[in-house]
Structures are given as C-alpha cells and as structure tokens.
Amino acid sequence: MKYFRSIFIIAVTLSTTKLQAQEHDTIREKIREEYNAERLFKSNINVNPANNTEARKHSITTFSLFSETHNTPNALKQKGKGKNLWGAEARTFQVLDSKTVVWGNASYVQGKNKQMLWNENADYDLIYPYVAADSVGGDMKFENYSFSGGYSKKVNTFTLGITGSYKASLSYRDVDPRPKNTTANFSLALGANKMIMGKFKAGAYLEAEKYTQKHYLSFVSNQGFPMIYNMSGLGNYNELLSGKLRQSYYEGWSYGGGLQIFEAENRNWYLNIGLKKLNMDKLLTEYTDLNASKIDEQRLNFSLGKFFDTGKVSWGISAEGNSISRKGTENLFLNENSRNYIQIGTVEQYSHKMNTILLKGLLQTETNEVRSSLLPFLGWAKEKEIYNSPRSAVEFNKMIYGIDYQWLKTFSTHLALSVSLGASAVHVYDKNAVFNNSGKPSINQMLQENYAFMTSDVWQAKMDINFHFSFPVIKNAFVGGKMMYSNFKDSSNTLFAVSIGSIF
C-alpha cells in the first residue's frame, strides 16, 4: 500500500502545479483533445522531449485504477497462457505558460503471468534467447513500479527538452521451481528543435538507457528438481552451463538518437527517423561473474505523415517502418573443474531479423458535440530467426490489415461518451522452418507449438468504451471497459479490462 499512497501523493502534487494554466481549460475541451485520433497519429515525433511543447493545447491530469484479465492459450510458451493484474496510475501534462511545459507519470501494477514454461526470467522480449528454462514452470507473480517526468522550454527560436524514467520490477514463484527476478531500468533523453524560415521545425535528440536483472532460482523439495537449461536460441542450449547454475545477472546499455522535421503550427506534415543500439551481457555470478553470452541489437525506425483540414473534415495518411537486427554471441569455455571455467573462444550463433511496414489512414468529421474517426491500416512483416550450429531456422511473411472506428459525443461540460471499435486480421502467406530435433522431446514439442502460434492466421475484434461524468464527491470521474477477442484456428484469446478514475 505504500506504493499506492506514493502514487496518490504524486497525483495530488502534480495536479496543483500552476493551476492558473487550467482555469480556462474546460473538461470538455480536455476530453476532446484526449481522444483526438489526429493527435495520437502525430505523437510519434514526441520521442524528442523538446517537441512536447506543441504536443497538447490543454493541461490535463488523470488518476486511474484498473484491472485486466488476459487469457492467451495461443502465445509463446515463454510468455505464459495469460495474466491477471490490477494497478494504479497518475499522469499529468501541464502547460505552465506559452513557452514551458512539464509532464510526469507514476504507476504501480501487481499480478501474475499464468502457466509460464521454458522461461524463469523477467522481461523475455529484452533478454531472449539467453534465459534460464525448465519444463515445469508455473504461474509467475510480479510487481512493477514506474516513474517518469520531463521538462521542455522555448528559448528564442530554439526549444530544449529533457525527460527521464525509472522502472523496477519483482517477479517470483512460491512453489518449485522458485525464481526471484529483480529488474531496474533507468533512461534519459535530451532533445532540441529550432524554428526554420518561420514555417517548420527541425529537431534532434539523444537517449541512453541502463538495464539490469538479477536472477536467482531455488528449490525446497527434497525429491529432486528438473533440469535447468541455459537456453541459447530455437531450442538449443549450452550443455556445459546447464544443470546446476541457479544465479545470473543481466546488464545492458542502449543508446541512440533521431532527427525530425515537421510543420510548426499544426504538424500537418512530419518526418521522423530514429536509430537505437542495445548491448546486453549475461553473467553467471556463481562463477566469478563469468560472461556466458552477449546480445547486440540495432533498431532503425521511421515515420512520416501528411494531413489535410477542410473545416469540419480532416484526413491524412502516415507510414511507419521498423527494422530490428538482433545477434547473439556465445563464449566457449574449458571446464578444468566444477568451479573453474576458462574462456577459449567466442562464436556468433544466433540472429533474429524483423522488418515491418505499416500504412495508416485517417478520416475525421467533427461538429460541436460529435467527432467520428475512421482509421484503416495495412501492413507487412517479415521475420527470420536462425541458430547456426546445429542448424535451426524459422522464417515467415505476413500481411496485417484492419480498420478502427471511434465515436466521441460530448453532451455537456462534464458529460461525454467515447466508443472505439476495431477489426483486424493477420494472414501468414509464406512460412518455412528447420529444427534440430536431436534434443529433448519436451523441447522439440515447445518449438513446434511456438512455430504453430507464430505462423497462424488470426482475426481480431475489439471494443473500448469510456464514460465521463460528474459525481457528487469525485468531480470529473470516468469509467471504462475494454474487450478484445482474437480467433485462431482451434481456440481463441480474450482480454477484459475495466478502469475508474478522474480527469482534471
């Protein structure tokens, strides 16, 4: 409860910052801006903290409590079959004056991942493929904490910005096998932009991030315990380092930057390019911090958009692209005795490449009380994952297409209803796989089931409803609900979420 109280105190503190800037901001205007699809389209360039000065016109603070239930029988085994969670979040964006804005966020989330197999670590997407794994697994409880804040100010024709965040988590299990994972993530970004020719702005930013994870695995039962594998990708594992190792430490640094150029007044066109590089080491702390493996990842992304406004109708189109290249290097050792390992070489065994392109459209009509938005999208994705020796590989291409619809009705200053509907589909039109089947039967089964999930066609439907109203005790309250249904060939995934809170 102490974390919940901290978030509540932060929410109250942030809400009292420069209340003068909110005197002329009605709740109606804030709600219309909050659910503005065009604003969300253009939010890509806010990765540069200096660009937040034009991100919103109105100050806004929200505090919410939420609960979610995910049932995902169709998922990677390493991520489990769903999760249950609840949490609290406070976030604010304050326009202090025409040249200065500040923003912040604080959240606490608690829950459990259900039936996780072949992964005893936290943050699988960040540290894979080098995870500790076994065939038993089970439910994994977790607690996540997050704090962030930023500041941006105009100085003559320049705008400067800074933002930072801290995230921490604890994940654990109360029955054998009993992992305990503690993670910490600190990030910082600095940015600037400059007005050019009085019509558009050009900006640049730099960012850096530090990540750590401490992993410890224990057993209480005297009846023995399952084999603990030091996985290295696509079902392969390091036989020398598997079996008895129960402690490890992950340490990673990422750094990058980007450039933007956009129309200054309304951001009616923009171009954003970013590059980020990650280095992650896995150290075995039981063996004097023996460096077992290393991840090198490079991410390249771009986004561009063009928008048109003809009074009560606005429309636009945008394109986003991402290219991720991840390589895994394993160190080779000579085992002189049970406690002494001598490194004798290094080999790059693993690679994973992912490329995506997504085209999105926007058609939005608006009156004094009603706004309707139609958002079609079409995308293409290609993945190729390889382990060199023994040879294992997975490759597939897929198309993604769908449409979202949003309807917002503002009945009065404090009364509004937002309804969002969506339908989409994923079609895998080309796939191929080669697996090393000389390993354990349980590992081979995991590989086949993961491959079936990754290459399955799926269609999805979703609905999100939020109702804003005035309550005698809590002014400017809201309640929301979300449902999502994903249909696979033989079963389905579902998501149900509810939230309550206040906006001011």
Steps between C-alpha positions, in 0.01 A plus 500: 500500500792737547552508122132578445522788746811632323317506167203678656726765655675553164163538327386765749832685479503503121140613481574810708786613274416832338124475537476837328577324170186288544249771583393541139523127411157339530470126552316480169796642311744268678292191422471594133876544482567178692306288249613688190623237252696759302696599813588135561612462137743787541636388838787304337724805495460551876784254548701822493413662836540848353201438273260464793445876509263458204363159602183629669313827538347430842637395837367165617542272802347155536496247781367149436461155652482208259472123479567268207448131426684346206438142386755404234512124430651611168835656588869422527552247779758732655232769551237281663131448439381839616515736793286657770598842631381815674669834539491873555635779282534877525610705202509871424586748228517862611525808277671741737505784249525551122864390505522234772344158563565223753369144513520198726375149561493258794352149506485181702386164355463165675391165358612165368594341169323166467670169414834629374721225356860494379577837656586581861607861434326835475489720187522217249474731198807691617739219598400211270631249395733470803252403772500239776234242416338176608202288399306549826447876528176628650329827592735794552397786730629850430505858625598790274581860595551789261579872534577750225506873440607764254547870435503704180551874445523737203802730490481742207485285184617188686305261719684280750369189674601229745322190625591209724340186636561227756336158491543212742337160535496190715380162369492175693330163557401344834536134389788307342673606289520834687653783296553848637571771243563865582540750218585868473485724196611864488477714186581860409439700181607849395365684198475830320322649201528826309253706303612535138362755253212563739309201359648174622719358774802273481600304809741240633525293817736262678397226743667243727369219716646267765340160576578237763337175608601277791378141473504239774335156482442274801327174597350387828393144415734217600361278223731647237447773245472531122787572266579873476603595147713797398312567174675650199231519229246289310509217751879475520678529833851505644556152644808601699321788675167321555395281790615664823525873433239695694626858502558748219524873441398689187652840431421706196546844350307652216562831332371677193353812351287639227406788272164661429363767274139614513262784419507722807146631545281188477748222413314446174801311372794337676797271447672312782807271484653320796784259571559301820767245597488251789781297661401241762734267692400191697731435796503184713553632852569154648819488293662836579278686253583274208381668177292229333344688207432838344220658299556772241187658357444788263165669436423739216160666474332772300158660484352761270159649460297758312168645617239730346229707668191623315300647787282230657678220312865404537688213346852371468733211439811378677765232458712332766791263457717302741807286441645296790815292476598296809815291522602262777859409584598209726829463679667157495662357812735229617380340823807420710291426810152564637584859598753607239406587143758635254376686191653355184296670228195691382246408234204690355225240487164678511330765288148637481388755241160670495378753244158667499324767297161640598283741300219679686225733390278747684160647414352715774179705508411735783218719626461688827389183680598196293825381349528186285830351389568220253850347500581230244845337497704256294835349588765247406742317730791263444688299765805277472651325802809279468725291722811405304628172645318269534290663230155625601298766322155659488389739226159642413327794331161639594248766407314708759186695415200645679299804593423691821206729566462755780192697598512777761193684630536792744157559654604784731802645677541194725314228308649304207501154345776345287450175308776331302449195280755308298547197279825363358657188353845348458569274204824298483560444130845343508671293771787256539679334791790263567552370855777306669298205631790325672419665834249420770148399386346767726715769337406379154132519595546856625663600171217352293230667709674839489541470123131415458406813697736735315378384158126482575243712321289698746220754496422737784209714620515759778285756678599779740245717682570795732231706675585835664262653752474722806459330841400673826822404678745444214465765231583416138499121554514235230444126464626289214488148367687315228446164331715328241445166326765331283392194299753233405438174316412284801459745790495868594664763720297749702562823690269672747594825674324758718617835636370780720653837571488875477616759250571863585 
